[in-house]
Amino acid sequence: MRRSTVLAILCVLAVASCSGPPSTYDGDAALKEVAKGKDAAFLKCKDVWKVGETLPADYTYGCLDGSTVIVESYIPCKDGKSRLFVHEGKAGMDTEVAISGSEIQAFSKAAKKAALATCRG
């Protein structure tokens, strides 16, 4: 393969890998809480993720769907305390987006982009 072709491929891969901010996953922490019997502290997903309502400021990593803990990935915000969440509803589809302590929006690419801009400052 020609060197210029290899360089072009590497450039494309580098740009693709930078297309979005990394997310963090607190699944291990959530599962430790469940193992300690603290799953009652988790709010029910249907009670938390309501468009137009405020995502609790202390929302950290998930909620209960029935007896299942839904552990969500998040993006830490620039302020060091808020987190941007994209909630997956039924069938694994993104259904809502919110920054902890802020209004929950119906998921769309535009809503996610606006939340990300706010989160990253």
PyRosetta script that sets phi, psi and omega in degrees:
from pyrosetta import init, pose_from_sequence

init()
pose = pose_from_sequence("MRRSTVLAILCVLAVASCSGPPSTYDGDAALKEVAKGKDAAFLKCKDVWKVGETLPADYTYGCLDGSTVIVESYIPCKDGKSRLFVHEGKAGMDTEVAISGSEIQAFSKAAKKAALATCRG")
pose.set_psi(1, 141.1)
pose.set_omega(1, -178.5)
pose.set_phi(2, -71.5)
pose.set_psi(2, 147.2)
pose.set_omega(2, -178.0)
pose.set_phi(3, -60.7)
pose.set_psi(3, -37.2)
pose.set_omega(3, 179.4)
pose.set_phi(4, -66.0)
pose.set_psi(4, -34.8)
pose.set_omega(4, 177.7)
pose.set_phi(5, -67.2)
pose.set_psi(5, -43.6)
pose.set_omega(5, 178.9)
pose.set_phi(6, -62.1)
pose.set_psi(6, -43.6)
pose.set_omega(6, 178.9)
pose.set_phi(7, -63.1)
pose.set_psi(7, -39.9)
pose.set_omega(7, 178.9)
pose.set_phi(8, -63.5)
pose.set_psi(8, -42.6)
pose.set_omega(8, 178.8)
pose.set_phi(9, -63.8)
pose.set_psi(9, -43.5)
pose.set_omega(9, 179.0)
pose.set_phi(10, -62.9)
pose.set_psi(10, -38.2)
pose.set_omega(10, 178.1)
pose.set_phi(11, -65.0)
pose.set_psi(11, -43.6)
pose.set_omega(11, 178.7)
pose.set_phi(12, -61.3)
pose.set_psi(12, -44.6)
pose.set_omega(12, 179.3)
pose.set_phi(13, -63.8)
pose.set_psi(13, -38.8)
pose.set_omega(13, 179.5)
pose.set_phi(14, -64.4)
pose.set_psi(14, -43.5)
pose.set_omega(14, 178.9)
pose.set_phi(15, -66.7)
pose.set_psi(15, -42.3)
pose.set_omega(15, -179.5)
pose.set_phi(16, -62.9)
pose.set_psi(16, -38.4)
pose.set_omega(16, -178.4)
pose.set_phi(17, -71.8)
pose.set_psi(17, -15.9)
pose.set_omega(17, -179.9)
pose.set_phi(18, -101.1)
pose.set_psi(18, 11.8)
pose.set_omega(18, -173.0)
pose.set_phi(19, -69.5)
pose.set_psi(19, -21.3)
pose.set_omega(19, 179.7)
pose.set_phi(20, -147.1)
pose.set_psi(20, 157.7)
pose.set_omega(20, 179.8)
pose.set_phi(21, -71.1)
pose.set_psi(21, 151.7)
pose.set_omega(21, 178.5)
pose.set_phi(22, -69.5)
pose.set_psi(22, 148.7)
pose.set_omega(22, 175.7)
pose.set_phi(23, -109.2)
pose.set_psi(23, 162.5)
pose.set_omega(23, -178.1)
pose.set_phi(24, -115.5)
pose.set_psi(24, 150.1)
pose.set_omega(24, -177.2)
pose.set_phi(25, -126.4)
pose.set_psi(25, 120.0)
pose.set_omega(25, -179.9)
pose.set_phi(26, -99.9)
pose.set_psi(26, 26.7)
pose.set_omega(26, -176.4)
pose.set_phi(27, -57.0)
pose.set_psi(27, -41.7)
pose.set_omega(27, -179.1)
pose.set_phi(28, -62.8)
pose.set_psi(28, -42.0)
pose.set_omega(28, 179.3)
pose.set_phi(29, -64.2)
pose.set_psi(29, -41.9)
pose.set_omega(29, 179.6)
pose.set_phi(30, -63.3)
pose.set_psi(30, -43.8)
pose.set_omega(30, -179.0)
pose.set_phi(31, -67.6)
pose.set_psi(31, -31.8)
pose.set_omega(31, 175.3)
pose.set_phi(32, -65.6)
pose.set_psi(32, -38.9)
pose.set_omega(32, 177.9)
pose.set_phi(33, -63.4)
pose.set_psi(33, -42.0)
pose.set_omega(33, 178.9)
pose.set_phi(34, -63.7)
pose.set_psi(34, -42.5)
pose.set_omega(34, -179.6)
pose.set_phi(35, -62.9)
pose.set_psi(35, -30.4)
pose.set_omega(35, 178.8)
pose.set_phi(36, -81.8)
pose.set_psi(36, -0.4)
pose.set_omega(36, -179.3)
pose.set_phi(37, 81.8)
pose.set_psi(37, 18.0)
pose.set_omega(37, -177.9)
pose.set_phi(38, -96.6)
pose.set_psi(38, 13.6)
pose.set_omega(38, -177.0)
pose.set_phi(39, -64.1)
pose.set_psi(39, -17.6)
pose.set_omega(39, 176.9)
pose.set_phi(40, -65.0)
pose.set_psi(40, -20.4)
pose.set_omega(40, 179.0)
pose.set_phi(41, -73.7)
pose.set_psi(41, -17.8)
pose.set_omega(41, 178.6)
pose.set_phi(42, -75.2)
pose.set_psi(42, 134.4)
pose.set_omega(42, 175.6)
pose.set_phi(43, -77.7)
pose.set_psi(43, 156.4)
pose.set_omega(43, 176.5)
pose.set_phi(44, -74.9)
pose.set_psi(44, 134.3)
pose.set_omega(44, -178.4)
pose.set_phi(45, -53.8)
pose.set_psi(45, -42.9)
pose.set_omega(45, -177.7)
pose.set_phi(46, -66.1)
pose.set_psi(46, -21.4)
pose.set_omega(46, 178.0)
pose.set_phi(47, -88.7)
pose.set_psi(47, -21.3)
pose.set_omega(47, -177.6)
pose.set_phi(48, -91.5)
pose.set_psi(48, -52.2)
pose.set_omega(48, -169.6)
pose.set_phi(49, -88.8)
pose.set_psi(49, 79.8)
pose.set_omega(49, 178.3)
pose.set_phi(50, -122.4)
pose.set_psi(50, 120.0)
pose.set_omega(50, 179.4)
pose.set_phi(51, -56.0)
pose.set_psi(51, 132.1)
pose.set_omega(51, 179.6)
pose.set_phi(52, 93.7)
pose.set_psi(52, -17.5)
pose.set_omega(52, 177.0)
pose.set_phi(53, -87.3)
pose.set_psi(53, 173.8)
pose.set_omega(53, 179.5)
pose.set_phi(54, -100.6)
pose.set_psi(54, 130.3)
pose.set_omega(54, 174.0)
pose.set_phi(55, -71.0)
pose.set_psi(55, 127.6)
pose.set_omega(55, -178.2)
pose.set_phi(56, -52.9)
pose.set_psi(56, 139.1)
pose.set_omega(56, -179.6)
pose.set_phi(57, -61.9)
pose.set_psi(57, -27.1)
pose.set_omega(57, -178.7)
pose.set_phi(58, -95.6)
pose.set_psi(58, 11.9)
pose.set_omega(58, 177.2)
pose.set_phi(59, -64.8)
pose.set_psi(59, 120.7)
pose.set_omega(59, -171.9)
pose.set_phi(60, -110.7)
pose.set_psi(60, -41.9)
pose.set_omega(60, -176.5)
pose.set_phi(61, -160.2)
pose.set_psi(61, 3.6)
pose.set_omega(61, 177.0)
pose.set_phi(62, 168.2)
pose.set_psi(62, -177.5)
pose.set_omega(62, -177.7)
pose.set_phi(63, -149.5)
pose.set_psi(63, 175.2)
pose.set_omega(63, -179.8)
pose.set_phi(64, -99.8)
pose.set_psi(64, 131.3)
pose.set_omega(64, 171.2)
pose.set_phi(65, -114.7)
pose.set_psi(65, 97.6)
pose.set_omega(65, -170.5)
pose.set_phi(66, 69.4)
pose.set_psi(66, -120.5)
pose.set_omega(66, 176.9)
pose.set_phi(67, -105.8)
pose.set_psi(67, 7.3)
pose.set_omega(67, -179.2)
pose.set_phi(68, -96.4)
pose.set_psi(68, 129.8)
pose.set_omega(68, 175.7)
pose.set_phi(69, -81.3)
pose.set_psi(69, 121.8)
pose.set_omega(69, 175.8)
pose.set_phi(70, -92.9)
pose.set_psi(70, 111.2)
pose.set_omega(70, -178.5)
pose.set_phi(71, -99.3)
pose.set_psi(71, 122.0)
pose.set_omega(71, -174.4)
pose.set_phi(72, -108.8)
pose.set_psi(72, 146.0)
pose.set_omega(72, 173.6)
pose.set_phi(73, -81.3)
pose.set_psi(73, 161.1)
pose.set_omega(73, -178.7)
pose.set_phi(74, -148.3)
pose.set_psi(74, 167.5)
pose.set_omega(74, 174.1)
pose.set_phi(75, -117.7)
pose.set_psi(75, 122.5)
pose.set_omega(75, 177.4)
pose.set_phi(76, -66.4)
pose.set_psi(76, 139.5)
pose.set_omega(76, 179.8)
pose.set_phi(77, -89.4)
pose.set_psi(77, 163.9)
pose.set_omega(77, -175.7)
pose.set_phi(78, -61.0)
pose.set_psi(78, -28.3)
pose.set_omega(78, -178.1)
pose.set_phi(79, -71.9)
pose.set_psi(79, -9.6)
pose.set_omega(79, 176.9)
pose.set_phi(80, 84.3)
pose.set_psi(80, -5.1)
pose.set_omega(80, 179.7)
pose.set_phi(81, -127.8)
pose.set_psi(81, -27.7)
pose.set_omega(81, 178.9)
pose.set_phi(82, -83.9)
pose.set_psi(82, 156.8)
pose.set_omega(82, 177.2)
pose.set_phi(83, -135.7)
pose.set_psi(83, 143.0)
pose.set_omega(83, 176.0)
pose.set_phi(84, -96.5)
pose.set_psi(84, 122.9)
pose.set_omega(84, 179.1)
pose.set_phi(85, -116.1)
pose.set_psi(85, 143.7)
pose.set_omega(85, 167.7)
pose.set_phi(86, -118.1)
pose.set_psi(86, 113.6)
pose.set_omega(86, -177.1)
pose.set_phi(87, -83.8)
pose.set_psi(87, 132.9)
pose.set_omega(87, 174.6)
pose.set_phi(88, -96.3)
pose.set_psi(88, 121.9)
pose.set_omega(88, 176.8)
pose.set_phi(89, -87.2)
pose.set_psi(89, -153.6)
pose.set_omega(89, -179.2)
pose.set_phi(90, -64.0)
pose.set_psi(90, 150.4)
pose.set_omega(90, 179.5)
pose.set_phi(91, 64.8)
pose.set_psi(91, 19.4)
pose.set_omega(91, 175.9)
pose.set_phi(92, 70.4)
pose.set_psi(92, 15.2)
pose.set_omega(92, -179.8)
pose.set_phi(93, -88.7)
pose.set_psi(93, 139.5)
pose.set_omega(93, 175.0)
pose.set_phi(94, -67.5)
pose.set_psi(94, 126.9)
pose.set_omega(94, -175.8)
pose.set_phi(95, -119.0)
pose.set_psi(95, -31.0)
pose.set_omega(95, 179.4)
pose.set_phi(96, -141.8)
pose.set_psi(96, 160.7)
pose.set_omega(96, 177.3)
pose.set_phi(97, -141.2)
pose.set_psi(97, 139.2)
pose.set_omega(97, 178.7)
pose.set_phi(98, -163.7)
pose.set_psi(98, 155.0)
pose.set_omega(98, 169.8)
pose.set_phi(99, -98.6)
pose.set_psi(99, 136.7)
pose.set_omega(99, -179.6)
pose.set_phi(100, -52.4)
pose.set_psi(100, 133.4)
pose.set_omega(100, -178.2)
pose.set_phi(101, 84.6)
pose.set_psi(101, 3.7)
pose.set_omega(101, -177.7)
pose.set_phi(102, -123.9)
pose.set_psi(102, 172.7)
pose.set_omega(102, -178.1)
pose.set_phi(103, -67.2)
pose.set_psi(103, 138.6)
pose.set_omega(103, 177.2)
pose.set_phi(104, -82.2)
pose.set_psi(104, 129.6)
pose.set_omega(104, -179.9)
pose.set_phi(105, -111.4)
pose.set_psi(105, 148.9)
pose.set_omega(105, 170.7)
pose.set_phi(106, -62.8)
pose.set_psi(106, 139.7)
pose.set_omega(106, -176.6)
pose.set_phi(107, -68.6)
pose.set_psi(107, 133.6)
pose.set_omega(107, 168.1)
pose.set_phi(108, -155.8)
pose.set_psi(108, 162.7)
pose.set_omega(108, 177.8)
pose.set_phi(109, -61.0)
pose.set_psi(109, -38.2)
pose.set_omega(109, -179.7)
pose.set_phi(110, -66.5)
pose.set_psi(110, -41.5)
pose.set_omega(110, 179.5)
pose.set_phi(111, -65.8)
pose.set_psi(111, -40.1)
pose.set_omega(111, 179.0)
pose.set_phi(112, -66.5)
pose.set_psi(112, -41.8)
pose.set_omega(112, -180.0)
pose.set_phi(113, -63.5)
pose.set_psi(113, -42.1)
pose.set_omega(113, 179.3)
pose.set_phi(114, -65.9)
pose.set_psi(114, -42.3)
pose.set_omega(114, 178.6)
pose.set_phi(115, -64.5)
pose.set_psi(115, -39.9)
pose.set_omega(115, 179.2)
pose.set_phi(116, -64.4)
pose.set_psi(116, -41.5)
pose.set_omega(116, 178.5)
pose.set_phi(117, -62.8)
pose.set_psi(117, -41.0)
pose.set_omega(117, 177.5)
pose.set_phi(118, -66.3)
pose.set_psi(118, -44.3)
pose.set_omega(118, -178.2)
pose.set_phi(119, -62.5)
pose.set_psi(119, -43.8)
pose.set_omega(119, -177.1)
pose.set_phi(120, -82.7)
pose.set_psi(120, -11.0)
pose.set_omega(120, 177.5)
pose.set_phi(121, 68.2)
pose.dump_pdb("model.pdb")
